[in-house]
Amino acid sequence: MKFLGMFAKGLTFAAVAGLMFVGCGSEGGTSANDDEYSSSSAKVSSSSHCEECSDEAIESSSSSSAKSSSSSWSSEAAIGSSSSSTQKSSSSIATNSSSSRNDNSGSSSSAKSSSSVKISSSSEYVPFDHILPLGYMWQDGAYKRFTDERNGRSYYYITIEGKTPGGVDASVTIMAENLNIGTMVNGENDQNDDDVIERYCYNNDTTKCDEFGGLYQWAEMMALPSRCNTESCADLIENKHQGICPDGWRLMTYRDFYIAWHAKTNTDGIAGVRSSWGFTGSNESGLSLTGAGIRKNGAFNKLKEFVSWYYPTEYSEDATKALYEYVSTTDHSPTGKGRDVKTYGVSVRCVKVENAAE
């Protein structure tokens, strides 16, 4: 009888264990979706390598999972406010519109797909804290902030008192961050869709655009037809050329950069325009240049070692080139006379028009 009792208990235990096994092993008990981000934290499912995550899904985390003061940034995927006069955009730039020059991250074109973005399957993306490159000057209250109504992104900017190349006292109100707007296209492609703003993100990773800004070819930066990368469009260049800058802002010129470089607060030369955030500078000027790298011949390189930009001026002796500048972690003094092909992907800085250097 004792043996029969033990046998009955064994059967009961086996039945319960079997039920537990079925309940735990069933696919119906799993709620994670390999192709979805959590709506509250933009977290990639741990069961997926997420090689086809969209630009919108990554950048939407800025409205829900930021762990720093930059958490007030609005999601590109959720915001599409109107803008009145960008040369290359229509008057109502909406994130998911295919008919305007915009942040159309949902583009169906494979050339504009963010499908190559890769995120660790076990982590969530936390939007970059844009205070970090500003250094001690942010604590001194030198920076202000404005929002680009086209996509809801906010930027720090600063008014810098300095000197012109002629030694005259002057000031310039300038972005302390690189511009970041547009539909991401992969680095092997040109930015040749004249109906939308296009950007490169370092290594085709939109999180790099969040930290370092977008990279742009010359015609794209200028908001001119893509043909202007290979032929002269000098007749389309305007004084105080706005390009893809927000309304009320224009593209930085050499004179603007020189004033910032020769800021009254800068005693550190060219190192004084570089951020101390991964770019071996002191940022005494407040310009806060970061090592955004470059897209060249379809490839990306020199992240955290190099930043470059075009000026809104063609090189007069070769229509395929424009005036171009760079700052690196090694010694280099910009002259305003550098030039290179228009089809690189480089950073963009904008200057406020009302207080811009004239």
Secondary structure, DSSP 8 states (H G I E B T S, - for coil): -HHHHHHHHHHHHHHHHHHHHHHHH-GGG----TT-B-TTT-BB-TT---TT--HHHHHGGGGT---SGGGG---TTT-----S--TTS-SS--TT-SSSSS--TT---GGG--TT----TT-B-----TTGGGTHHHHTT-EEEEEETTTTEEEEEEEEEEE-TTS-EEEEEEESS----SEE--TTS----TTS-EEB-GGG-HHHHHHH--BB-HHHHHT--GGGGTS--GGG--TT--TTS-TTEEE--HHHHHHHHT-TT--SGGGGGB-SSSS----TTS--B----EEETTEEE-TTTEEEEEEEEE-TT-TTEEEEEEEESS-----S--EEETTSBBB--EEESTT---
